[in-house]
Amino acid sequence: MAKHVAVLMGGWSAEREVSLRSGKACAEALIRRGYRVSSLDVTPDIAAALATAKPDVALNVLHGRPGEDGTLQGLLEILGIPYSHSGVLASALAMHKSFAKALFRAAGVPVADDRVVSRFEAAKAHVMAPPYVVKPIAEGSSVGVFIVTEAHPHPPQELYRDDWAFGDTVMVERYIPGADLRGAWRARA
């Protein structure tokens, strides 16, 4: 009998739509390879959905919280379902930029200078001389990020918005110029 894979996608982070697209592509690739697949849109009742589906393994295709921050990993550990991704602690530390950088520093890995401040402080005045990057402290890498250059007379005013959904703490980090390297991947047929 084919292994049963629960493809976990969606969720409620700001990266939900990306996760749904990635999850759909992964589910289709697994089906083509002969796996039995349950595609599950992660909601707060995901434990019940997993208990009903009874998968052999879970493929975590969530972007941002709760899929990358250790939350989903902890649930899967409790349910005894093997899963893709790093474990609970590694995920939690990696998702929190300040904690991750502290570990990198302790290991001797060079990192950009930074300050962790409230989003309101970061919006009020430059907390470091431009160029710098403002990013949420515990979100995925593609949301709520601003690059502030010398041409910007003031910090991003979007940080003041009532509908700002990325937490009240941000990291202001020295901008390091360089090539933007991106890779595309696709499942092998």
Disulfide bonds with the S-S distance in Angstrom:
none
